Amino acid sequence: MFFGAACVDAALIDRMLSRPGTERTMALGYGRYEDVIQTLEQAITPGPYLLQQRFSAADIYIGSQIGFGLMTKSLEPRPAFTRYVDQLTQRPAYQRFQRQSEQLVAQLQAAG
């Protein structure tokens, strides 16, 4: 989870905002964007989860970062990333969350 907070998040935001210095090795606290993304891909590739067969809070955290990166196009849609996010969004708890979120948005729109 620390890698997600300290490296993945910073790399995606820097890429999304086109901040200078992201192409130089060690110019930033996380090193280079490409190295972070390669490490992230290697971490999820054995799968199906970060801890292989065991789903954990780290999957929720890293999965949300990958989903955000794909949504904002600050992360290229590599097959490992899309597979991982697709797998996480098929979980029953995620499906319940989505339904509840849609209901809340509908209620707020009706009240506004």
C-alpha distances in whole Angstrom, upper triangle without the diagonal:
4,5,5,6,9,10,10,11,13,15,15,17,19,20,21,23,24,24,26,24,22,24,24,23,21,22,19,16,14,17,19,18,19,17,14,15,16,13,11,15,15,12,13,17,17,16,17,13,10,12,15,17,15,13,10,8,6,9,10,7,7,11,12,11,13,15,16,16,19,21,21,22,20,18,21,21,21,22,19,17,20,20,16,17,20,19,16,19,22,20,23,20,19,23,24,22,23,27,26,25,28,30,29,29,33,34,33,35,38,38,38
4,5,5,6,8,9,10,12,13,15,16,18,19,20,22,23,22,24,22,20,22,22,20,18,19,16,13,11,15,17,16,18,16,13,15,16,13,12,16,16,13,15,19,20,19,20,17,13,15,18,21,18,17,14,12,9,12,13,10,10,14,14,12,15,18,17,17,20,22,22,23,20,19,22,23,23,24,21,19,22,23,19,19,23,22,20,22,25,24,26,24,23,26,27,25,26,30,29,27,31,33,31,32,35,36,35,37,40,40,39
4,6,5,5,6,9,10,11,13,14,15,17,18,20,21,20,21,20,17,19,19,17,16,17,14,11,9,12,14,13,14,12,9,11,13,10,9,13,13,11,13,16,18,17,19,16,12,14,17,20,19,17,15,13,10,12,14,10,9,13,14,11,13,16,16,15,18,20,20,20,17,16,19,20,19,21,18,16,20,20,17,18,22,21,19,22,25,24,27,25,23,27,28,25,27,30,30,28,31,34,32,32,36,37,36,37,40,41,40
4,6,6,5,6,9,10,10,12,14,15,16,18,19,19,21,20,17,19,20,19,17,18,15,13,11,14,14,13,15,13,10,11,13,11,9,12,14,11,12,16,18,17,18,15,12,15,17,20,18,16,14,12,9,10,11,7,6,10,10,8,10,13,12,12,15,17,17,17,15,14,17,18,18,19,16,14,17,18,15,15,19,19,16,19,22,21,24,22,20,23,25,22,23,27,26,24,27,30,29,28,32,33,32,33,37,37,36
4,6,6,5,7,10,11,11,13,15,16,17,19,18,20,19,17,20,20,19,17,18,14,12,10,14,15,14,17,15,12,14,16,14,12,16,17,15,16,20,21,21,21,18,15,18,21,23,21,19,16,13,11,13,13,9,9,12,11,9,12,15,13,13,17,18,17,19,16,16,19,20,21,23,20,17,20,22,18,18,22,22,19,21,24,23,26,23,21,25,26,23,24,27,27,25,27,30,28,28,32,33,31,33,36,36,35
4,6,6,6,9,11,11,12,15,16,17,18,16,18,17,15,17,17,16,14,14,11,8,7,11,13,12,15,14,10,13,15,13,13,16,17,16,17,21,22,22,23,20,17,19,22,25,23,21,19,16,14,16,16,12,12,15,15,12,14,17,16,15,19,20,19,20,16,16,20,21,22,24,21,19,22,24,21,20,24,24,22,24,27,27,29,27,25,28,29,26,27,31,30,28,31,33,32,31,35,36,34,36,39,39,38
4,6,5,6,9,10,11,12,14,15,16,15,16,15,12,14,15,14,12,13,10,8,5,8,9,9,11,10,7,9,12,10,10,13,15,13,15,18,20,20,22,19,16,19,21,24,23,21,19,17,14,16,16,13,11,14,14,11,12,16,14,13,16,18,17,17,14,13,16,18,18,21,18,16,20,21,19,19,23,23,21,23,26,26,29,27,25,28,30,27,27,31,31,29,31,34,32,32,35,37,35,36,40,40,39
4,6,5,6,9,10,11,12,14,15,15,17,16,13,15,16,15,15,15,12,11,8,11,11,8,11,10,6,7,11,10,8,11,13,12,13,16,19,18,19,17,15,18,20,23,21,20,18,16,13,13,14,11,8,11,11,7,9,12,11,9,13,15,14,14,11,10,13,15,15,18,15,13,16,18,15,15,19,20,18,20,23,23,26,24,22,25,27,24,24,28,28,26,28,31,30,29,33,34,33,34,37,37,36
4,6,5,6,9,10,10,12,14,14,16,16,13,16,18,17,16,16,13,12,10,13,13,11,13,13,10,11,14,13,11,14,17,15,16,19,22,21,22,19,17,20,22,25,23,21,19,16,14,14,14,10,9,12,10,7,9,12,10,9,13,14,12,13,10,11,15,16,17,20,18,15,17,20,17,16,20,21,19,20,23,23,26,24,21,24,26,23,23,27,26,24,26,29,27,27,30,32,30,31,34,34,33
4,6,5,6,8,10,11,12,11,13,12,10,13,15,15,13,13,9,9,8,10,11,9,12,13,10,11,15,14,13,16,18,18,19,22,24,24,25,22,20,23,25,28,26,24,22,20,17,18,18,14,13,15,14,10,12,15,12,11,15,16,14,15,11,12,16,18,19,22,20,18,20,23,20,20,23,24,22,24,27,27,30,28,25,28,30,26,26,30,30,27,29,32,30,29,33,34,32,33,37,37,35
4,6,5,6,9,10,10,10,12,11,8,11,12,13,12,12,9,9,7,9,8,5,9,10,7,8,12,12,11,14,16,16,17,20,23,23,24,22,19,23,25,27,27,25,23,21,18,18,18,15,13,15,15,11,11,14,12,10,13,15,13,12,9,9,13,15,16,19,18,16,18,21,19,19,22,23,22,23,27,27,30,28,26,28,30,27,27,31,31,28,30,33,32,30,34,36,34,34,38,38,37
4,5,5,6,9,10,10,13,13,10,13,15,16,16,15,13,13,11,13,11,8,11,12,9,9,13,14,12,14,17,17,17,19,23,22,23,21,19,23,24,27,26,24,22,20,17,17,17,14,12,13,12,8,9,11,9,6,10,11,9,9,6,7,10,13,15,18,17,14,16,19,17,16,19,21,20,21,24,25,28,26,23,26,28,25,24,28,28,25,27,30,29,27,31,32,31,31,35,35,34
4,5,5,6,8,8,12,13,11,14,16,17,17,15,12,13,12,14,13,10,14,15,13,13,16,17,15,18,20,20,20,23,26,25,26,24,22,26,27,30,29,26,24,22,19,20,19,16,14,16,14,10,12,13,10,9,12,12,10,11,7,10,14,16,18,21,20,17,19,22,20,19,22,24,22,23,26,27,29,27,24,27,29,25,25,28,28,25,27,30,28,26,30,32,29,30,34,34,32
4,6,5,6,5,8,9,7,10,13,14,14,12,10,12,11,12,11,9,12,14,12,13,16,17,16,18,21,21,22,24,27,27,28,26,24,28,29,32,31,29,27,25,22,22,22,19,17,19,17,14,15,16,13,11,14,15,12,12,9,11,14,17,19,22,22,19,21,24,23,21,25,27,25,26,29,30,33,31,28,30,32,29,28,32,32,29,30,33,32,30,33,35,33,33,37,37,35
4,5,5,7,9,10,7,10,13,15,15,14,12,14,13,13,11,8,10,13,12,11,15,16,15,17,20,20,21,23,26,26,27,25,24,27,29,31,31,28,27,25,22,22,22,19,17,18,17,13,13,15,12,10,12,13,10,9,6,8,11,14,16,20,19,17,19,22,21,20,23,25,24,25,28,29,32,31,27,30,32,29,28,31,32,28,30,33,32,30,33,35,33,33,37,37,35
4,6,8,11,13,11,13,16,18,19,17,15,17,15,16,14,11,14,16,15,14,17,19,17,19,22,22,22,24,27,27,27,26,25,28,30,32,31,29,27,25,23,22,21,19,17,18,16,13,13,14,11,8,11,11,7,7,5,9,11,14,17,20,20,17,18,22,21,19,22,25,23,23,27,28,31,29,26,28,30,27,25,29,29,26,27,30,29,27,30,32,30,30,33,34,32
4,5,9,12,11,13,16,18,19,16,14,17,16,17,15,13,16,18,17,17,20,21,20,22,25,25,25,27,31,30,31,29,28,31,33,35,34,32,30,28,25,25,24,21,20,21,19,16,16,17,14,12,14,14,10,11,9,12,15,18,20,24,24,21,22,26,25,23,26,28,27,27,30,31,34,32,29,31,32,29,28,31,31,28,29,32,30,28,31,33,31,30,34,35,32
4,6,9,8,10,13,16,17,14,13,16,16,16,13,11,14,17,16,16,19,21,20,22,25,25,26,27,31,31,32,30,29,32,34,36,36,33,32,30,27,27,26,23,22,23,21,18,18,19,16,14,16,16,12,12,9,13,15,18,20,24,24,21,23,26,26,24,27,30,29,29,32,33,36,35,31,33,35,32,31,34,34,31,32,35,34,32,35,37,34,34,38,38,36
4,7,7,10,12,14,14,11,11,14,14,14,12,11,14,17,16,17,20,21,21,23,25,26,27,28,32,32,33,31,29,33,34,37,36,34,32,30,27,27,27,24,22,24,22,19,19,21,18,16,18,19,15,15,12,15,17,21,22,26,26,23,25,28,27,26,29,31,30,30,34,35,38,36,33,35,37,34,33,36,36,33,34,37,35,33,37,38,36,36,39,40,37
4,6,8,9,12,13,9,10,13,14,13,12,12,14,17,17,18,20,22,22,24,26,27,28,30,33,33,35,33,31,34,36,39,38,36,34,32,29,30,30,26,25,26,25,21,22,24,21,18,21,22,18,18,15,17,19,23,24,28,27,25,27,31,30,29,32,34,33,33,37,38,41,39,36,38,40,37,36,40,40,36,38,41,39,37,40,42,39,39,43,43,41
4,5,6,9,9,6,7,11,11,10,9,10,13,14,15,16,18,19,20,22,24,25,27,28,31,32,34,32,30,33,34,38,37,35,34,32,28,29,29,26,24,26,25,22,22,24,22,19,22,23,20,19,16,17,19,23,24,27,27,25,27,30,29,29,32,34,33,34,37,38,41,39,36,39,41,38,37,41,41,38,39,42,41,39,42,44,42,42,46,46,43
4,6,8,9,7,7,10,9,8,6,6,9,11,11,12,15,16,17,19,21,22,23,25,28,29,30,28,26,29,31,34,33,32,30,29,25,26,26,23,21,23,22,18,18,21,19,16,18,20,17,16,12,14,16,19,20,24,23,21,24,26,25,25,28,30,29,30,34,35,38,36,33,36,38,35,34,38,38,35,37,40,38,37,40,42,40,40,44,44,42
4,7,9,8,9,13,11,9,6,7,8,10,12,13,14,16,17,19,20,22,24,25,28,29,31,29,27,30,31,35,35,33,32,31,27,28,28,25,23,25,24,21,20,23,21,18,20,22,19,17,14,15,16,20,20,23,23,22,24,27,26,26,29,31,31,32,35,36,39,38,35,38,40,37,36,40,41,38,39,43,41,39,43,45,43,43,47,47,45
4,6,5,8,11,11,8,6,9,10,11,13,15,16,17,19,20,21,23,25,26,29,30,32,31,28,31,32,36,36,35,33,32,28,29,30,27,24,26,27,23,23,25,24,21,23,25,23,21,17,18,19,23,23,26,25,24,27,30,28,29,32,33,33,34,38,38,42,40,37,40,42,40,39,43,43,40,42,45,44,42,46,47,45,46,49,50,48
4,5,8,10,9,5,5,9,10,9,11,14,14,15,17,19,19,21,23,24,27,29,31,29,26,29,30,34,34,33,31,30,27,28,29,26,23,26,26,22,22,26,24,21,24,26,24,22,19,19,20,23,22,26,24,24,27,29,28,28,32,33,32,34,37,38,41,39,37,40,42,39,39,43,43,40,42,46,44,43,46,48,46,47,50,51,49
4,5,7,7,4,6,10,12,10,12,15,15,15,17,20,20,21,24,25,28,29,31,29,26,28,30,34,33,32,30,29,25,27,28,25,23,25,26,22,22,26,24,22,24,27,24,23,20,20,22,25,24,27,26,25,28,30,28,29,32,33,32,34,37,37,40,39,36,40,41,39,39,42,42,40,42,45,43,42,46,47,45,46,50,50,48
4,7,8,6,7,10,13,13,13,16,17,18,19,22,23,23,26,27,30,31,33,31,28,31,32,36,35,34,32,30,27,28,29,25,23,26,26,22,23,26,24,21,24,26,23,22,19,20,22,25,25,28,27,26,29,31,29,30,33,34,33,35,38,38,41,39,37,40,42,39,39,42,42,39,41,44,43,41,45,46,44,45,48,48,46
4,5,5,7,9,12,12,11,14,16,16,17,20,21,21,24,26,28,29,31,28,25,28,30,33,32,31,29,27,24,25,26,22,20,23,23,19,20,23,21,19,22,24,21,21,17,18,20,24,24,27,25,24,27,29,27,27,31,32,30,32,35,35,38,36,34,37,38,35,35,39,39,36,38,41,39,38,42,43,41,42,45,45,43
4,6,9,11,14,12,11,14,16,15,16,19,20,20,22,25,27,27,29,26,23,26,28,31,30,29,26,24,21,23,24,20,19,22,21,18,20,23,21,19,22,24,22,22,18,19,21,24,24,27,25,23,27,28,26,26,30,31,29,31,34,34,37,34,32,36,37,34,34,38,38,35,38,40,38,38,41,42,40,42,45,45,43
4,6,8,10,9,7,11,13,11,12,16,16,16,19,21,23,24,26,23,20,23,25,28,27,26,24,22,19,20,21,18,16,19,19,15,17,20,18,16,20,22,20,19,16,16,18,21,21,23,21,20,23,25,23,23,27,27,26,28,31,31,34,32,30,33,35,32,32,36,36,33,36,39,37,36,40,41,39,40,44,44,43
4,7,9,7,8,11,12,12,13,16,17,17,20,21,24,25,27,25,22,25,26,30,29,28,27,25,22,23,24,21,19,21,22,18,19,22,21,18,21,23,21,20,17,16,18,21,21,24,22,21,24,26,24,25,28,29,28,30,33,33,36,35,33,36,38,35,35,39,39,36,38,42,40,39,43,44,42,43,47,47,45
4,5,5,6,9,10,11,13,14,16,17,19,20,23,24,26,25,22,25,26,30,29,28,27,26,22,23,24,21,18,21,21,17,17,20,19,16,19,21,19,17,14,14,15,18,18,21,20,19,22,24,23,23,27,28,27,29,32,32,36,34,32,35,37,34,34,38,38,35,37,41,39,38,41,43,41,42,46,46,45
4,5,5,6,9,10,11,12,14,15,17,18,21,22,24,22,20,24,25,28,28,26,25,24,20,21,22,19,16,18,18,14,14,17,16,12,15,17,15,14,10,10,12,15,15,18,17,15,19,21,20,20,23,25,24,26,29,29,33,32,29,31,34,31,31,34,35,32,34,37,36,35,38,40,38,39,42,43,41
4,5,5,6,9,10,11,12,14,16,16,20,21,23,22,20,23,24,27,27,26,26,25,21,21,22,20,17,18,19,16,14,18,17,14,15,18,17,15,12,10,11,14,13,16,15,14,18,20,19,20,23,24,24,26,28,29,33,32,29,32,35,32,32,35,36,34,35,39,38,37,40,42,40,41,44,45,44
4,5,5,6,9,10,11,12,15,15,18,20,22,20,18,21,22,25,26,25,24,23,20,20,22,19,16,18,20,16,15,19,19,15,17,21,19,17,14,13,14,16,15,17,16,15,19,20,19,20,23,24,24,26,29,29,33,32,30,32,35,33,32,36,37,35,36,40,39,38,41,43,42,42,46,47,45
4,5,5,6,9,10,11,13,14,17,18,20,18,15,19,20,23,23,22,21,20,16,17,18,16,13,15,16,13,12,16,15,13,15,18,17,16,13,11,13,15,14,16,14,13,17,18,17,18,21,22,21,23,26,26,30,29,26,29,32,29,29,33,33,31,33,36,35,35,38,40,38,39,43,43,42
4,5,5,6,9,10,11,12,15,16,18,17,15,18,19,22,22,21,21,20,16,16,18,15,12,13,15,12,10,13,14,11,12,16,15,13,11,8,9,11,10,13,11,10,13,15,14,15,18,19,19,21,24,24,28,27,25,27,30,28,27,31,32,30,31,35,34,33,36,38,37,38,41,42,41
4,5,5,6,9,10,10,14,15,17,17,15,18,18,21,22,21,21,21,18,17,19,18,14,15,17,15,13,16,17,14,15,19,18,16,14,11,11,13,10,13,11,11,15,16,15,17,19,20,20,22,25,26,29,29,26,29,32,30,30,33,34,32,34,37,37,36,39,41,40,41,44,45,44
4,5,5,6,9,10,12,14,16,15,12,15,16,19,20,19,19,19,15,15,18,16,12,14,17,14,13,16,17,15,16,20,20,18,16,13,14,15,13,15,12,12,16,16,15,17,20,20,19,22,24,25,28,27,26,28,31,29,29,33,34,32,34,37,37,36,39,41,40,41,44,45,44
4,5,5,7,9,11,12,14,12,10,13,14,17,17,17,16,16,12,12,14,13,9,11,13,11,9,13,14,12,13,17,17,16,14,11,12,13,11,13,10,9,13,13,11,13,16,16,16,18,21,21,25,24,22,25,27,25,25,29,30,28,30,33,33,32,36,38,37,38,41,42,41
4,5,5,6,9,10,12,12,10,14,14,17,18,17,17,18,14,13,16,15,11,12,14,13,10,13,15,13,13,17,18,16,15,11,11,11,8,9,6,7,11,11,10,12,15,15,15,18,20,21,24,24,22,25,27,26,26,29,31,29,31,34,34,33,36,38,38,38,42,43,42
4,6,5,8,10,12,12,10,12,12,16,17,17,17,18,15,14,17,16,13,14,17,15,13,17,19,17,17,21,21,20,18,15,15,15,12,12,9,10,14,13,12,15,17,17,17,20,22,22,26,26,24,27,29,28,28,32,33,32,34,37,37,36,39,41,41,42,45,46,45
4,6,7,8,10,9,6,9,10,13,14,14,14,15,11,11,14,13,10,12,15,14,12,16,18,16,17,20,21,20,19,15,16,16,14,14,10,11,14,13,11,14,16,15,15,19,20,20,24,23,22,25,27,26,26,30,31,30,32,35,34,34,37,39,39,40,43,44,44
4,6,5,7,6,5,9,8,11,12,12,13,14,11,9,12,13,9,10,13,13,11,13,16,15,15,18,20,19,18,15,15,14,12,11,7,8,11,10,7,10,13,12,12,15,17,17,20,20,19,21,24,23,23,27,28,27,29,32,32,32,35,37,37,38,40,42,42
4,5,8,8,8,11,9,12,14,14,16,17,15,13,16,16,13,13,16,16,13,16,19,17,17,20,22,20,20,16,15,14,11,10,6,9,11,9,9,12,14,13,14,17,18,18,22,23,21,23,26,26,26,29,31,30,31,34,35,35,37,39,39,40,43,44,44
4,6,8,8,9,6,10,12,13,15,17,15,13,17,18,15,15,19,18,16,19,22,21,20,23,25,24,23,20,19,18,15,13,10,12,14,12,11,14,16,14,15,18,19,19,22,23,22,24,27,27,27,30,32,31,33,36,36,37,39,41,41,42,45,46,46
3,4,6,7,5,7,9,10,12,15,13,11,14,15,13,12,16,17,15,16,20,19,19,22,24,23,23,19,19,17,15,13,9,11,13,10,8,12,13,10,11,15,15,15,19,19,18,21,23,23,24,27,28,28,30,32,33,33,36,38,38,39,42,43,43
4,7,8,5,6,8,8,11,14,13,10,13,15,13,12,16,17,15,16,19,19,19,21,24,23,23,20,20,17,16,13,10,11,12,9,7,11,11,8,9,13,13,12,16,17,16,18,21,21,22,24,26,26,28,30,31,32,34,36,36,37,40,41,42
4,5,5,6,6,6,8,10,9,7,10,12,10,10,13,14,13,15,18,18,18,21,23,23,22,19,20,18,16,15,11,12,13,11,8,10,12,9,9,13,13,12,16,16,15,18,20,20,21,24,25,25,27,29,30,30,33,35,35,36,39,40,40
4,5,8,8,7,8,10,7,6,10,11,9,10,13,14,13,15,18,18,18,21,23,22,21,18,19,18,17,16,12,12,15,13,10,12,15,12,11,15,16,15,19,18,17,20,22,21,23,26,27,26,28,31,31,32,34,36,36,37,40,41,41
4,6,5,7,7,10,9,9,12,13,12,13,16,17,16,19,21,21,22,25,26,26,25,22,23,22,20,19,15,16,18,16,13,15,17,14,14,17,18,16,19,19,19,22,24,23,25,28,28,28,31,33,33,34,36,38,38,40,42,43,43
4,6,8,10,13,12,10,14,16,14,14,18,19,17,19,22,22,22,25,27,27,26,23,23,21,19,17,14,15,17,14,12,15,16,13,13,17,17,16,19,19,19,22,24,24,25,28,29,29,31,33,34,35,37,39,39,41,43,44,45
4,7,10,13,13,11,14,17,16,15,19,20,19,20,24,24,24,26,29,29,28,25,25,23,21,19,16,17,18,15,13,16,16,13,13,16,16,14,17,17,18,20,22,23,24,26,28,28,30,32,33,34,36,38,39,40,42,43,44
4,6,10,10,9,12,14,14,14,17,19,19,20,23,24,24,26,28,28,28,25,26,24,23,21,18,18,19,17,14,16,17,13,12,16,16,13,16,15,16,19,20,21,23,25,26,26,29,30,31,32,35,36,37,38,40,41,42
4,7,8,6,9,11,12,11,14,16,16,17,20,21,21,23,25,26,25,23,24,22,21,20,17,16,17,15,12,13,14,11,9,13,13,10,13,12,13,16,17,17,19,21,22,23,25,27,27,28,31,32,33,35,37,38,38
4,5,5,7,9,10,11,13,15,15,17,19,20,21,23,25,26,25,22,24,23,22,21,18,17,19,17,13,14,16,14,11,14,15,12,15,13,13,17,18,17,19,22,22,22,25,27,26,28,31,32,32,34,36,37,37
4,5,5,6,9,10,11,13,14,15,17,18,20,21,23,24,23,21,24,23,23,22,19,17,19,18,14,14,17,15,12,14,16,13,15,13,13,17,17,15,18,21,20,20,23,25,24,26,29,29,29,31,34,34,35
4,5,5,6,8,10,11,12,14,15,16,18,20,21,22,20,19,21,20,20,20,17,15,17,16,13,13,16,14,12,15,17,15,17,15,15,18,19,18,20,23,23,22,25,27,26,27,30,31,31,33,36,36,36
4,5,5,5,8,10,10,11,14,15,16,17,19,20,19,17,19,18,17,17,14,12,14,13,9,10,12,11,8,11,13,12,15,13,12,16,17,16,17,20,21,20,23,25,25,26,28,30,30,31,34,35,35
4,6,5,6,9,10,10,12,14,15,16,18,20,19,17,20,18,19,19,16,14,15,14,11,10,12,11,8,10,13,11,13,11,10,13,15,13,14,17,17,17,19,22,21,22,25,26,26,28,31,31,31
4,5,5,6,9,10,11,12,14,15,17,18,17,16,18,18,19,19,16,14,15,16,12,11,15,14,11,13,16,15,17,14,13,16,18,15,16,20,20,18,21,23,22,23,26,27,27,29,31,32,32
4,5,5,6,9,10,10,12,14,15,16,15,13,15,15,15,16,13,10,13,13,10,9,13,13,10,13,16,15,18,16,14,18,20,17,18,22,22,20,23,26,25,25,28,30,29,30,33,34,34
4,5,5,6,8,10,10,12,14,15,14,12,14,13,14,14,12,9,10,11,7,6,10,10,7,9,12,12,15,14,11,15,17,15,15,19,19,18,20,23,23,23,26,28,27,28,31,32,32
4,5,5,6,8,10,10,12,14,13,12,15,14,16,16,14,11,12,13,10,8,11,12,9,10,14,13,16,14,11,14,16,13,13,17,17,15,18,21,20,20,23,25,24,25,28,29,29
4,5,5,6,9,10,10,12,10,10,13,13,14,16,14,10,12,14,11,10,13,14,12,13,17,17,20,18,15,18,20,17,17,21,21,19,21,24,23,22,26,27,26,27,31,31,30
4,5,5,6,8,10,10,9,7,10,9,11,12,10,7,8,11,9,7,11,12,11,12,15,16,19,18,15,18,20,18,17,21,22,20,21,25,24,24,27,29,28,29,32,33,32
4,5,5,6,9,10,10,9,11,10,12,13,12,8,8,11,9,6,9,11,10,10,13,15,17,16,13,15,18,15,14,18,19,17,18,21,21,20,23,25,25,25,28,30,29
4,5,5,6,8,8,8,11,11,14,16,15,11,12,14,13,10,13,15,13,13,17,18,20,19,15,17,19,17,15,19,20,17,18,22,21,19,23,25,24,24,27,28,27
4,5,5,6,5,5,8,9,11,14,13,10,11,14,13,11,14,16,15,15,19,20,23,22,18,20,23,20,19,22,23,20,22,25,25,23,26,28,27,27,31,32,31
4,6,5,6,5,7,6,9,11,12,8,8,12,11,9,12,14,14,14,17,19,22,21,18,19,22,20,18,21,23,20,21,25,24,23,25,28,27,27,30,32,31
4,6,8,8,10,9,13,15,15,12,11,14,14,11,13,16,15,14,17,19,21,21,17,18,21,18,16,19,21,18,18,22,22,19,22,25,24,23,27,28,27
4,5,8,10,11,14,17,17,14,14,17,17,14,16,19,18,17,21,23,25,24,20,22,24,21,19,22,23,20,21,24,23,21,24,27,25,25,28,29,28
4,5,6,8,11,14,15,12,12,16,16,14,16,19,19,18,22,24,26,26,22,23,26,24,22,25,26,23,24,27,27,25,27,30,28,28,32,33,31
4,7,9,12,15,15,12,14,17,17,15,18,20,20,20,23,25,27,26,23,25,27,25,23,27,28,25,25,29,28,26,29,32,30,30,33,34,33
4,6,8,12,12,9,10,14,13,12,15,18,17,18,21,23,26,25,22,24,26,24,23,26,27,25,26,29,29,27,30,33,31,31,35,36,35
4,6,9,10,8,9,13,13,13,15,18,18,18,21,23,27,26,23,25,28,26,24,28,29,27,27,31,31,29,32,35,33,33,37,38,37
4,6,8,6,6,10,11,10,12,14,15,16,18,21,24,24,21,22,25,24,22,25,27,25,26,29,30,28,30,33,33,32,35,37,36
4,5,5,6,9,10,11,12,14,16,17,19,21,24,25,22,23,27,26,24,27,30,28,28,32,32,31,33,36,36,35,39,40,40
4,5,5,6,8,10,10,12,14,15,17,19,23,23,21,22,26,25,23,27,29,27,28,31,32,31,33,36,36,36,39,41,40
4,6,5,6,9,10,11,12,14,16,17,21,22,19,21,24,24,23,26,28,27,28,31,32,31,33,36,36,36,39,41,40
4,5,5,6,8,10,11,12,14,16,20,20,17,19,22,21,20,24,25,24,25,28,29,28,30,33,32,33,36,37,37
4,5,5,6,8,10,11,12,15,18,19,16,17,21,20,18,21,24,22,23,26,27,26,28,31,31,31,34,36,35
4,6,5,6,9,10,11,13,17,18,15,17,20,20,19,22,24,23,24,27,28,28,30,32,33,33,35,37,37
4,5,5,6,9,10,11,15,16,13,15,19,18,17,21,23,22,23,26,27,26,29,31,31,32,35,36,36
4,5,5,6,9,10,14,14,11,13,16,15,14,18,19,18,19,23,23,23,25,28,28,28,31,33,33
4,6,5,6,9,12,14,11,12,15,15,14,17,19,18,19,22,23,23,25,27,28,28,31,33,33
4,6,5,7,11,12,10,12,15,15,15,17,20,19,20,23,24,25,26,29,30,30,33,34,35
4,5,6,9,9,7,10,13,12,12,15,17,17,18,21,22,22,24,26,27,28,30,32,32
4,5,8,9,6,7,10,10,9,12,14,14,15,18,19,19,21,23,24,25,27,29,29
4,6,9,7,7,10,11,11,13,15,16,16,19,21,21,22,25,26,27,29,31,31
4,6,5,6,9,10,11,13,15,16,17,19,20,21,23,25,26,27,29,31,32
4,5,5,6,9,10,11,12,14,15,17,18,20,21,23,25,26,27,29,30
4,5,5,6,9,10,11,12,14,15,16,18,20,21,23,24,26,27,29
4,5,5,6,9,10,10,12,14,15,16,18,20,21,22,24,26,27
4,5,5,6,9,10,11,13,14,15,17,19,20,21,23,25,26
4,5,5,6,9,10,11,12,14,15,17,18,20,21,23,24
4,5,5,6,9,10,10,12,14,15,16,18,20,21,22
4,5,5,6,9,10,11,12,14,15,16,18,20,21
4,5,5,6,9,10,11,12,14,15,17,19,20
4,5,5,6,9,10,11,12,14,15,17,18
4,5,5,6,9,10,11,12,14,15,16
4,5,5,6,9,10,11,12,14,15
4,5,5,6,9,10,11,12,14
4,5,5,6,9,10,11,12
4,5,5,6,9,10,10
4,5,5,6,9,10
4,5,5,6,9
4,5,5,6
4,5,5
4,6
4
